[in-house]
């Protein structure tokens, strides 16, 4: 699944990860480096399994925890109305 942010969502890379701004509400979300890697992987056309593999390869995390974290982040982004 390719992730696409809505037209009213701006992103900015920071030294610590990525910041998302919902211009409709003015709410900000700050993604840590693991969240930023997941979002970047999905935006570049990867699916959730690819994002899990990227987390496991880059960080000291087991596959089950990575899968749980990826699923939770995608669910949170959808519930917040940030992704289409």
Residue pairs with C-beta under 8 A, 6 or more apart in sequence:
1 42
1 47
1 48
1 74
2 42
2 43
2 45
2 46
3 39
3 42
3 43
3 74
3 77
3 83
4 43
4 83
4 84
5 11
5 20
5 43
5 82
5 83
5 84
6 81
6 82
6 83
6 84
8 22
8 23
8 24
9 20
9 21
9 22
9 23
9 82
9 83
10 20
10 21
10 23
11 18
11 19
11 20
11 21
12 18
12 19
12 21
13 36
14 30
16 30
16 32
16 33
17 30
17 31
17 32
17 33
17 35
17 36
18 30
18 31
18 35
18 36
18 39
18 40
19 28
19 29
19 30
19 31
20 28
20 29
20 30
20 31
20 82
21 27
21 28
22 28
22 29
22 80
22 81
22 82
27 80
29 80
29 82
31 38
31 39
31 73
33 59
34 55
34 59
34 61
34 69
35 73
37 51
37 54
37 55
37 58
38 51
38 54
38 55
38 69
38 70
38 73
38 74
39 73
39 77
41 50
41 51
41 54
42 48
42 50
42 51
42 74
46 54
48 67
48 70
48 71
48 74
51 70
52 63
52 66
52 67
52 70
55 61
55 66
55 69
55 70
56 62
56 63
56 66
61 69
74 83
77 83
